[in-house]
Amino acid sequence: MYSLKHSNLDETSAILDINAAARMAGHTSTVITMKHYAIGEKERQNNLLKEVNNKFA
């Protein structure tokens, strides 16, 4: 059952954002959601940072 919760929250995080996934799980912050459920979130955030096109990137 928890594997379904993990995939659903990770997918929600990918589609909307980590805040929406945390609210969906009933978490008061994103820390637990990122650490235990949205396992792909850190990689998604790193990829977004790599795509920033500014002079300092």
C-alpha angles and dihedrals in degrees: 000000000000092000087062090050090050094052094043094051092044090051092047089051091051094048101039114006142278092271092059091048091051092050090048090054092046093244118149092215137022095243097089092039092054095041099048111014116023094054095165096050098093091051091048090051092049091050091051090052091051090055095056109116108207136124094262099049 
